[in-house]
Every structure is written in C-alpha cells, then in structure tokens.
C-alpha cells in the first residue's frame, strides 16, 4: 500500500516513492526533495527538490543490492554524477545542489532479513506482532528547524503578523540559506544529512536491521504525511497512524492531515508551508511464512 500527493495540487510534487521486487527481495523507499534555495539554470523551470526526489525514485530499480545502506550510498553517488554537469550547480555550494531525504528498507527473502538505510527527516516506523511499535529513524534536522521557526515566531510577535505572513519575511529566507550551509552534510559531522552527491553524506547515513520474525508491518513516510496534532515520537500516535491507514487507506490519512492544516490558516502550528507534500508506504509482513 503506497501513495504520494502534492501539498498543493497546483505545484509539482517534490516527494516521490519507489517499491520494486527483483525476485530476491523487495525494496521500498520514500524521498522528500529539499526545497531549493537558489535557482539552477540547467534545470530550467524544475526545482532541485523535484529533480532529486524523482531522479532517486527512477534510479532505485537499477540498483541491485541486498543491503539498504549500500543502496543509499549508490543513490548518493549516482545523484552526484548526474548533477555535477548541470549548468548552475556548484558542488562546493550546498544551496545549489538538488537534494533529498531518503528512507529505505530492503527485505531479503533468501537471508530472511530486513535492513534499512536513512538520511534526513523522512521516517520509518516498525510495528511488531506483540502490538508494540518503534520509530527506527533519527531526525537530525529537527534542531535546525526549531531555530528557524523560532525566528518566524519572533518576527510575527515583533511585527504584529501571523506566523504565516512572518514566514515570508526576508530574514527567514536568509536564515534558511545560513541553515543549509551549516547543516547539509557538514564535514564536521555535527550537521544533518541529505542525499545530494556530497561524499560527506556518508557521515549521516543511519542503518541497521529490523527483527523480521517480530515484524507485523513497516510504515515509511515523509514529514508531510503526519497530521499536525500527531507525533511519530509517541507510541499511541504511531498506533493511530497504522489504524487509520489499515481501516481506510492513505487517502483518509491525507484528508485528516489536510483538515488539520486548513483548520489552522494562520499557522499557529509553526511550519514552512501551509500543506507539505506527503508520501507513505505500508509494507505488511503478517502473512509471511
């Protein structure tokens, strides 16, 4: 079960997903393109975020590996090779690089194993047969977002604006550029990672194994999938996400998400966009033998 949808139907979807089975196993992946901070002449009217997310989605079927981390490393190398010759891309300037988050699982039938690879603020949740759940991915981007969104709130308070209006202030645009330079695949290892062709991305890849004999299902998602009043850090909310998707599909979850955003027109719940692109994949293991 999988879906992806733009936050605004009038704009291209900067998320993507891939699900492919090569006979020896299943690969499932979600990608969330990172908003471009500088235009790139060689991409014409396409954003770097859209280019990256959809390039990665298209590359997945052509990578044959039994390990999710190796798939992620190969994707980073392929994206770098594809973008370095694009007019306007400077491999030394992260704000010009088409970039994306990525969360991948690889189910290997012969080894009876599930590996994952992850970078950025997309996420993976494991649901176990005993009814428990686990957020198995990190989000090193969270502290950077808090800093910028705190600036949005400060501007709104000082200038008597809504948070939504304050988001468009030039000071926020400058802060986002500074954040990207400090954060994206920082060589010091204290930033946040993304897939953009930079060799320092390897420092930020999170990987591991999931206990196949205990797995009921795995949910992969981008951050725009989760309704505003829910948190993937909370066990009851993770269980509610699974219930909503299982009972009525991703379409119902998307509607709940959009309603939570539309009910907050002034963005009291701080965010970068009124409605972010949203992507999810649910992989079930309950019928395995």
LOBA-207984 format. One line per 4 residues: number of its first residue (from 1); their letters; for each residue x, y, z of N, C-alpha, C. Coordinates in steps of 0.001 Angstrom, whole numbers. Layout:
NUM	a	X:Y:Z:X:Y:Z:X:Y:Z ~ ... $
REM end
This chain:
1	xxxx	853:-1174:0:0:0:0:898:1237:0 ~ 690:2143:-967:1573:3311:-1083:854:4455:-1764 ~ 1265:5684:-1406:698:6861:-2056:1645:8039:-1916 ~ 1520:8983:-2845:2235:10256:-2735:1358:11336:-3359 $
5	xxxx	1341:12512:-2743:473:13593:-3227:1102:14936:-2899 ~ 967:15910:-3805:1499:17250:-3515:652:17953:-2466 ~ 1297:18806:-1679:555:19590:-704:-385:20564:-1380 ~ 49:21090:-2519:-755:21999:-3331:-884:21375:-4717 $
9	xxxx	-2091:21004:-5137:-2246:20338:-6438:-1831:21188:-7627 ~ -1614:22486:-7404:-1185:23367:-8496:322:23338:-8704 ~ 1061:22677:-7820:2520:22651:-7913:3025:21219:-8024 ~ 4197:21015:-8647:4743:19661:-8776:5042:19049:-7403 $
13	xxxx	4858:17752:-7325:5134:17008:-6096:6643:16833:-5946 ~ 7214:17356:-4864:8651:17232:-4615:8970:16050:-3711 ~ 7974:15198:-3442:8174:13887:-2831:8144:12833:-3931 ~ 8639:11639:-3613:8475:10503:-4514:8602:9224:-3704 $
17	xxxx	8267:8112:-4340:8399:6811:-3689:8782:5773:-4719 ~ 9318:4674:-4219:9657:3544:-5094:9387:2252:-4334 ~ 8758:1306:-5014:8569:-45:-4489:8887:-990:-5633 ~ 9895:-1832:-5463:10255:-2747:-6543:10694:-4090:-5976 $
21	xxxx	10396:-5141:-6730:10712:-6513:-6340:11553:-7130:-7446 ~ 12767:-7526:-7101:13658:-8089:-8119:13744:-9609:-8037 ~ 12814:-10213:-7320:12814:-11668:-7191:13481:-12142:-5920 ~ 14630:-11567:-5605:15333:-11956:-4379:14870:-11160:-3172 $
25	xxxx	14151:-10078:-3436:13679:-9273:-2317:12938:-8028:-2765 ~ 12436:-7313:-1776:11650:-6112:-2002:12405:-4890:-1492 ~ 12429:-3838:-2297:12967:-2550:-1873:11840:-1541:-1848 ~ 11714:-823:-731:10714:233:-608:11423:1488:-114 $
29	xxxx	11093:2639:-718:11795:3868:-378:10890:5076:-526 ~ 11075:6045:365:10415:7347:224:11493:8424:154 ~ 11211:9455:-638:12138:10566:-830:11388:11883:-675 ~ 11992:12818:21:11406:14149:220:12420:15172:-272 $
33	xxxx	12182:15707:-1471:13088:16699:-2026:13187:17919:-1128 ~ 14395:18415:-951:14645:19554:-58:14528:20847:-848 ~ 13707:21748:-340:13378:22987:-1037:14628:23708:-1536 ~ 14642:24019:-2823:15784:24706:-3425:15886:26137:-2900 $
37	xxxx	17079:26549:-2554:17304:27909:-2043:17889:28825:-3108 ~ 18422:28231:-4179:18908:29010:-5313:18419:28350:-6593 ~ 18033:29144:-7550:17594:28583:-8830:18815:28048:-9590 ~ 18575:27026:-10378:19641:26388:-11143:19285:26462:-12623 $
41	xxxx	20081:27201:-13391:19756:27474:-14795:19562:26196:-15600 ~ 20394:25200:-15330:20349:23977:-16115:19110:23134:-15900 ~ 18341:23425:-14861:17109:22685:-14602:15889:23372:-15194 ~ 16116:24520:-15847:15018:25299:-16426:14000:25643:-15346 $
45	xxxx	12758:25219:-15487:11732:25567:-14508:11569:24511:-13413 ~ 12344:23450:-13466:12235:22392:-12467:13027:22766:-11220 ~ 12471:22507:-10046:13209:22777:-8810:14216:21661:-8552 ~ 15266:22002:-7816:16239:20989:-7432:15614:19896:-6586 $
49	xxxx	14649:20267:-5751:13974:19292:-4893:13221:18264:-5738 ~ 12512:18733:-6758:11764:17832:-7634:12719:16947:-8425 ~ 13779:17544:-8961:14749:16769:-9737:15334:15654:-8886 ~ 15781:15981:-7666:16440:14994:-6820:15502:13854:-6442 $
53	xxxx	14311:14191:-5933:13391:13155:-5466:12997:12202:-6594 ~ 12781:12738:-7788:12322:11890:-8887:13480:11167:-9568 ~ 14660:11751:-9575:15837:11029:-10064:16082:9803:-9188 ~ 16021:9970:-7880:16288:8866:-6957:15245:7764:-7099 $
57	xxxx	13995:8159:-7242:12924:7176:-7437:13165:6341:-8691 ~ 13579:7003:-9767:13803:6304:-11036:15062:5430:-10997 ~ 16017:5790:-10130:17273:5039:-10066:17149:3744:-9271 ~ 16222:3689:-8335:16097:2541:-7430:16016:1192:-8158 $
61	xxxx	15184:1041:-9185:15074:-292:-9817:16367:-780:-10464 ~ 17293:112:-10718:18542:-259:-11395:19690:-520:-10435 ~ 19405:-508:-9144:20434:-790:-8145:20114:-2128:-7490 ~ 21033:-3061:-7602:20795:-4422:-7115:21726:-4694:-5935 $
65	xxxx	21177:-4604:-4749:21939:-4858:-3538:20994:-5431:-2503 ~ 21535:-6272:-1637:20725:-6873:-578:20724:-6032:686 ~ 21392:-4870:642:21539:-4058:1845:21075:-2631:1572 ~ 20185:-2120:2424:19600:-795:2205:20638:316:2287 $
69	xxxx	21617:177:3176:22629:1223:3279:23443:1321:1991 ~ 23791:184:1402:24546:191:155:23726:825:-971 ~ 22424:587:-962:21550:1217:-1946:21589:2732:-1788 ~ 21537:3188:-540:21549:4625:-263:22867:5267:-703 $
73	xxxx	23970:4595:-446:25277:5104:-865:25352:5204:-2394 ~ 24853:4170:-3069:24862:4177:-4537:23977:5296:-5085 ~ 22835:5519:-4446:21952:6608:-4882:22646:7956:-4761 ~ 23373:8159:-3680:24079:9426:-3478:25131:9633:-4566 $
77	xxxx	25845:8581:-4894:26881:8685:-5927:26262:8964:-7297 ~ 25153:8300:-7584:24508:8500:-8888:23927:9900:-9019 ~ 23341:10406:-7937:22792:11760:-7994:23919:12772:-8186 ~ 25033:12576:-7496:26168:13479:-7663:26693:13481:-9080 $
81	xxxx	26799:12307:-9680:27293:12211:-11060:26337:12878:-12037 ~ 25044:12781:-11746:24044:13348:-12651:23954:14863:-12547 ~ 24234:15408:-11389:24016:16842:-11184:25258:17698:-11378 ~ 26430:17118:-11283:27637:17957:-11293:27879:18645:-12636 $
85	xxxx	27253:18130:-13685:27425:18757:-15000:26274:19701:-15353 ~ 25299:19845:-14462:24159:20727:-14730:24592:22175:-14572 ~ 24253:22993:-15536:24606:24413:-15503:24013:25070:-14254 ~ 24862:25716:-13483:24423:26406:-12276:24662:25633:-11000 $
89	xxxx	24974:24342:-11116:25275:23528:-9932:26743:23691:-9570 ~ 26988:24008:-8308:28343:24135:-7775:28468:23128:-6641 ~ 29260:22088:-6837:29372:21034:-5835:29939:21545:-4515 ~ 30507:22749:-4514:31024:23340:-3278:30011:24260:-2605 $
93	xxxx	28850:24444:-3236:27806:25309:-2681:26543:24479:-2496 ~ 26286:24065:-1261:25168:23157:-986:23822:23745:-1368 ~ 23709:25074:-1409:22417:25684:-1745:22062:25532:-3218 ~ 23019:25086:-4053:22740:24859:-5475:22492:23392:-5796 $
97	xxxx	22716:22506:-4844:22669:21073:-5131:21258:20506:-5014 ~ 20748:19847:-6046:19491:19107:-5898:19651:18088:-4774 ~ 18732:18120:-3818:18905:17344:-2584:17599:16700:-2148 ~ 17727:15631:-1368:16543:14931:-886:16874:14150:374 $
101	xxxx	15842:13917:1183:15953:12938:2249:15713:11561:1630 ~ 15941:10504:2398:15660:9154:1913:15500:8204:3095 ~ 14482:7364:3032:14325:6277:3991:13972:5033:3196 ~ 14793:3981:3362:14712:2784:2530:14713:1537:3405 $
105	xxxx	13906:542:3034:14075:-791:3596:14307:-1773:2455 ~ 15055:-2800:2764:15298:-3884:1811:14955:-5194:2513 ~ 13975:-5919:1967:13575:-7213:2501:14236:-8285:1645 ~ 15129:-9065:2251:15860:-10100:1523:15228:-11457:1831 $
109	xxxx	14628:-12051:821:13909:-13315:1028:14852:-14457:1392 ~ 16020:-14521:757:16919:-15645:982:17579:-15570:2356 ~ 17950:-14377:2750:18574:-14206:4064:17547:-14034:5179 ~ 16272:-13884:4776:15193:-13653:5741:15540:-12487:6666 $
113	xxxx	15918:-11371:6037:16353:-10203:6808:15711:-8935:6260 ~ 15651:-7909:7105:15187:-6588:6701:16235:-5574:7144 ~ 16824:-4868:6187:17776:-3816:6518:17147:-2467:6180 ~ 17658:-1421:6831:17179:-86:6499:18348:871:6346 $
117	xxxx	18133:1884:5533:19069:2987:5367:18276:4279:5415 ~ 18819:5289:6049:18029:6504:6284:18934:7719:6378 ~ 18419:8844:5848:19119:10121:6000:18082:11241:5864 ~ 18116:12204:6768:17195:13332:6700:16033:13209:7669 $
121	xxxx	14893:13840:7308:13763:13867:8229:12528:13118:7730 ~ 12673:12284:6694:11639:11297:6426:11748:10259:7549 ~ 10883:9251:7578:10905:8393:8767:10494:6965:8449 ~ 10805:6074:9395:10380:4684:9337:9893:4234:10703 $
125	xxxx	8766:3550:10713:8195:3002:11941:8019:1502:11771 ~ 8515:727:12737:8317:-721:12743:7186:-1057:13707 ~ 6240:-1846:13234:5151:-2345:14070:5374:-3840:14280 ~ 5320:-4268:15535:5655:-5647:15870:4411:-6474:16193 $
129	xxxx	4576:-7777:16118:3451:-8690:16319:2914:-8659:17744 ~ 3696:-8150:18691:3212:-8072:20069:2427:-6790:20341 ~ 2203:-5980:19305:1432:-4757:19455:2259:-3514:19720 ~ 3561:-3659:19914:4434:-2505:20154:4883:-1909:18825 $
133	xxxx	5467:-719:18897:5983:-60:17694:7274:661:18041 ~ 8046:994:17009:9351:1640:17204:9624:2596:16054 ~ 9941:3832:16388:10466:4776:15401:11942:4454:15251 ~ 12341:3860:14115:13718:3373:13997:14633:4347:13251 $
137	xxxx	14127:5516:12912:14941:6520:12219:15133:7751:13092 ~ 16234:8443:12889:16500:9667:13622:16095:10878:12777 ~ 16162:12046:13379:15863:13303:12670:16831:14365:13174 ~ 17993:14431:12560:18998:15401:12975:18686:16801:12474 $
141	xxxx	17665:16896:11638:17267:18196:11106:16387:18978:12077 ~ 15838:18292:13056:14823:18879:13924:15309:20123:14658 ~ 16522:20087:15179:17031:21232:15936:17225:22453:15043 ~ 17586:22227:13773:17753:23336:12843:16395:23959:12497 $
145	xxxx	15397:23104:12315:14056:23620:12047:13552:24463:13215 ~ 13790:23986:14425:13327:24731:15604:13910:26132:15631 ~ 15170:26246:15270:15846:27541:15294:15211:28505:14296 ~ 14966:28050:13076:14388:28924:12053:12933:29252:12386 $
149	xxxx	12184:28266:12824:10779:28513:13146:10629:29407:14372 ~ 11587:29365:15263:11577:30306:16394:11761:31731:15890 ~ 12577:31898:14847:12744:33216:14238:11427:33674:13620 ~ 10712:32767:12965:9412:33108:12394:8470:33624:13483 $
153	xxxx	8418:32912:14599:7541:33319:15693:7961:34676:16262 ~ 9270:34894:16380:9776:36164:16909:9379:37328:16001 ~ 9541:37157:14694:9173:38205:13743:7668:38476:13816 ~ 6879:37408:13903:5426:37564:13980:5025:38366:15211 $
157	xxxx	5672:38076:16331:5354:38777:17581:5779:40238:17508 ~ 6996:40469:17033:7530:41833:16978:6780:42710:15980 ~ 6392:42145:14852:5779:42932:13782:4257:42863:13773 ~ 3679:42120:14711:2231:42016:14756:1649:41275:13572 $
161	xxxx	2353:40261:13081:1917:39477:11932:1467:38090:12379 ~ 797:37391:11488:558:35973:11720:1860:35224:11425 ~ 1977:34015:11953:3145:33195:11637:3240:32942:10135 ~ 2091:32812:9498:2074:32553:8055:2683:33714:7283 $
165	xxxx	2349:34944:7658:2918:36116:6988:4397:36286:7332 ~ 4750:36017:8572:6141:36180:9000:7070:35202:8284 ~ 6533:34050:7862:7351:33057:7152:7950:33642:5879 ~ 7282:34637:5265:7751:35219:4012:8715:36387:4209 $
169	xxxx	9072:36678:5456:9997:37770:5741:11390:37445:5182 ~ 12082:38448:4677:13400:38238:4066:14399:37669:5064 ~ 14206:37972:6343:15121:37458:7359:15023:35940:7490 ~ 13855:35413:7249:13680:33962:7275:14389:33336:6073 $
173	xxxx	14278:33960:4906:14964:33456:3714:16471:33400:3928 ~ 17016:34450:4538:18455:34473:4816:18835:33408:5833 ~ 17984:33222:6841:18253:32213:7870:18241:30804:7280 ~ 17372:30558:6306:17319:29250:5665:18590:28960:4877 $
177	xxxx	19118:29980:4212:20384:29804:3475:21519:29514:4447 ~ 21585:30264:5529:22624:30029:6537:22485:28637:7138 ~ 21237:28233:7391:20995:26918:7963:21501:25820:7033 ~ 21189:25934:5751:21602:24908:4793:23125:24789:4749 $
181	xxxx	23813:25921:4763:25283:25893:4702:25881:25264:5962 ~ 25261:25518:7087:25761:24960:8346:25388:23491:8501 ~ 24216:23138:7976:23611:21829:8257:23955:20750:7252 ~ 23775:21025:5967:23749:19970:4955:25082:19247:4828 $
185	xxxx	25129:18006:5320:26317:17157:5202:27581:17858:5688 ~ 27462:18559:6811:28614:19262:7378:29800:18323:7552 ~ 30965:18763:7096:32173:17944:7202:32556:17669:8646 ~ 32107:18529:9557:32426:18357:10978:31634:17222:11615 $
189	xxxx	30587:16761:10927:29799:15663:11453:28727:16067:12443 ~ 28548:17373:12638:27568:17835:13630:26358:18505:12983 ~ 26155:18243:11686:25021:18835:10983:23903:17839:10797 ~ 23259:17914:9645:22203:16974:9281:22456:16551:7840 $
193	xxxx	22132:15312:7525:22486:14788:6224:21382:14854:5201 ~ 21766:14713:3933:20823:14605:2830:21541:13946:1663 ~ 20765:13440:735:21319:12876:-492:21467:14004:-1498 ~ 22719:14365:-1806:22965:15446:-2774:24265:15265:-3558 $
197	xxxx	24870:14085:-3449:26108:13813:-4162:27365:14141:-3388 ~ 27220:14788:-2245:28359:15154:-1402:28861:13909:-679 ~ 30169:13679:-724:30734:12490:-79:30542:12509:1436 ~ 30356:13694:2019:30144:13764:3466:28785:13217:3897 $
201	xxxx	27913:12922:2937:26616:12333:3282:26792:11030:4053 ~ 27882:10310:3777:28103:9023:4438:28155:9169:5959 ~ 28600:10310:6426:28690:10541:7870:27313:10496:8538 ~ 26275:10753:7758:24944:10951:8338:23968:9817:8032 $
205	xxxx	24413:8815:7306:23522:7696:6987:23338:6830:8224 ~ 22091:6596:8563:21739:5701:9658:21325:4373:9038 ~ 21793:3272:9597:21453:1970:9023:21323:935:10126 ~ 20693:-168:9787:20528:-1231:10761:19641:-2337:10239 $
209	xxxx	19284:-3251:11146:18430:-4389:10825:17159:-4325:11668 ~ 16076:-4831:11105:14828:-4987:11837:14571:-6481:12039 ~ 13981:-6813:13178:13750:-8221:13530:12586:-8783:12717 ~ 12899:-9489:11635:11872:-9977:10726:10892:-10908:11425 $
213	xxxx	11369:-11729:12345:10483:-12691:12996:9456:-12017:13903 ~ 9673:-10718:14222:8737:-9989:15085:7915:-8961:14320 ~ 8245:-8729:13054:7610:-7640:12315:6188:-7966:11894 ~ 5309:-7027:12133:3952:-7069:11582:3885:-6214:10323 $
217	xxxx	4455:-4986:10396:4458:-4084:9244:5474:-2981:9465 ~ 5790:-2279:8367:6685:-1125:8418:6028:16:7653 ~ 6005:1184:8281:5495:2393:7636:6663:3319:7331 ~ 6827:3667:6061:7790:4673:5636:7014:5925:5251 $
221	xxxx	7518:7092:5647:6788:8307:5317:7671:9528:5243 ~ 7174:10555:4568:7816:11867:4603:7129:12693:5681 ~ 7772:13777:6103:7248:14510:7257:5875:15119:7000 ~ 5516:15354:5721:4213:15922:5416:3058:14955:5567 $
225	xxxx	3334:13693:5867:2285:12680:5982:1527:12775:7302 ~ 2151:13330:8319:1611:13255:9674:737:14467:9990 ~ -511:14259:10421:-1369:15387:10811:-737:16211:11929 ~ -1108:17484:11997:-433:18431:12873:-516:18089:14353 $
229	xxxx	-1599:17452:14780:-1756:17177:16199:-1207:15812:16595 ~ -456:15181:15699:117:13869:15986:1637:13934:15933 ~ 2288:13001:16623:3749:12937:16639:4189:11488:16519 ~ 5096:11228:15586:5608:9868:15416:6498:9450:16581 $
233	xxxx	6837:10377:17457:7615:10032:18640:6764:9375:19722 ~ 5442:9526:19615:4539:8995:20638:3935:7663:20177 ~ 4073:6651:21003:3561:5328:20668:2084:5305:20308 ~ 1199:5936:21108:-230:5931:20762:-512:6573:19399 $
237	xxxx	238:7627:19058:44:8267:17749:542:7367:16618 ~ 1632:6667:16841:2109:5720:15823:1061:4637:15572 ~ 457:4144:16657:-576:3120:16512:-1806:3675:15801 ~ -2152:4936:16079:-3295:5553:15425:-3045:5706:13926 $
241	xxxx	-1824:6074:13553:-1480:6168:12126:-1737:4833:11433 ~ -1287:3747:12054:-1472:2424:11458:-2951:2075:11354 ~ -3712:2400:12382:-5148:2103:12373:-5858:2858:11258 ~ -5554:4147:11118:-6194:4966:10079:-5882:4409:8700 $
245	xxxx	-4618:4096:8444:-4208:3592:7133:-4824:2216:6867 ~ -4817:1347:7887:-5339:-7:7713:-6837:-12:7485 ~ -7549:890:8162:-9010:900:8076:-9529:1566:6808 ~ -8880:2658:6402:-9433:3440:5284:-8386:3898:4282 $
249	xxxx	-7169:3416:4391:-6144:3736:3411:-5478:5086:3629 ~ -4470:5338:2816:-3728:6596:2922:-4600:7799:2581 ~ -5608:7598:1725:-6463:8723:1335:-7140:9345:2547 ~ -7572:8501:3491:-8209:9016:4695:-7215:9775:5556 $
253	xxxx	-6000:9243:5684:-4976:9937:6461:-4647:11286:5834 ~ -4559:11331:4509:-4277:12588:3805:-5370:13618:4073 ~ -6615:13158:4102:-7718:14076:4354:-7660:14619:5778 ~ -7345:13772:6736:-7197:14225:8126:-6065:15240:8226 $
257	xxxx	-4977:14961:7530:-3821:15870:7531:-4201:17229:6956 ~ -4858:17226:5805:-5228:18492:5160:-6220:19274:6012 ~ -7127:18566:6650:-8100:19241:7503:-7401:19902:8691 ~ -6395:19230:9250:-5662:19811:10379:-4921:21076:9959 $
261	xxxx	-4485:21129:8708:-3789:22311:8198:-4763:23434:7866 ~ -5863:23081:7216:-6849:24101:6832:-7541:24707:8047 ~ -7629:23954:9127:-8214:24481:10361:-7265:25420:11100 ~ -6066:25589:10563:-5042:26452:11178:-4495:27401:10117 $
265	xxxx	-5327:28327:9593:-4911:29174:8464:-3787:30147:8788 ~ -3642:30528:10065:-2601:31483:10440:-1317:30806:10920 ~ -1305:29476:10852:-129:28681:11207:276:28841:12673 ~ -695:28746:13570:-330:28708:14992:598:27524:15248 $
269	xxxx	337:26438:14508:1292:25331:14489:2345:25704:13446 ~ 3533:26078:13915:4563:26606:13017:4997:25579:11979 ~ 5143:26051:10739:5614:25192:9664:6126:26062:8524 ~ 6753:25415:7532:7311:26149:6398:6289:26370:5284 $
273	xxxx	5358:25439:5140:4351:25510:4085:2980:25279:4703 ~ 1959:25811:4025:610:25547:4546:323:24048:4531 ~ 659:23391:3413:450:21950:3306:1622:21350:2550 ~ 2377:20512:3234:3565:19919:2625:3168:18711:1778 $
277	xxxx	4010:18378:797:3823:17143:48:3861:15969:1029 ~ 3138:14918:711:3010:13792:1640:3148:12472:904 ~ 3930:11559:1492:4191:10267:874:4251:9187:1943 ~ 3679:8021:1656:3735:6921:2601:3710:5570:1913 $
281	xxxx	4398:4608:2515:4386:3211:2073:4150:2348:3308 ~ 3186:1438:3241:2978:472:4310:3297:-913:3769 ~ 4296:-1550:4360:4698:-2907:3980:4262:-3854:5090 ~ 3454:-4839:4730:2935:-5783:5729:3732:-7092:5678 $
285	xxxx	3968:-7677:6854:4693:-8937:6964:3839:-10019:7626 ~ 2594:-9711:7917:1771:-10588:8727:1465:-11928:8069 ~ 1566:-12010:6721:1238:-13255:6035:2472:-14038:5609 ~ 3633:-13642:6134:4850:-14359:5733:4855:-15761:6349 $
289	x	5672:-16633:5783:5798:-17983:6313:7246:-18216:6695 $
REM end
